[in-house]
Amino acid sequence: MGKMKELTLDEEFSKILTEVMTREMEQEMLKMEQALLSSKELIVDDSWAKAPFTTRKFTWPFAYRLDEVVEWIHLNSTGGYRLIGQEFWFQNKKDLTAFILKWS
C-alpha cells in the first residue's frame, strides 16, 4: 500500500476551511431555493399569471436593458407584480397583457 502524504498545517487549515465554506454555500443555496419555491407557491395559489418570456429576453445583446423593463412595470402596473428568479409574474391580467404588448 502507498504511504499517505501528511498535510502541512497550512494545507490542513485550507482543507478544513474549504469544507466549511462549501457546506455554508450549500446551506445558503438551499435556503434560497426554498424561498423561491415558497414564493412561487404563494403566487400560484393566488392565481397570478406568468409572462411568456423571462429576463433573458432583456439582457445583452438585446436592445432593452432589464432595469428599464422593471422600471416600466413599476410605473405602469395597477396590481401586484413579482420578479421571481427569471420569471415575471402579474396579479392583474391586464398588466400582463400590457407588459406583453409593450415588450414582445
Summary of the structure (lengths in Angstrom):
residues: 104
radius of gyration: 22.3
end to end distance: 65.5
largest distance: 72.1
contacts: 226
relative contact order: 0.12
helix: 61%
strand: 13%
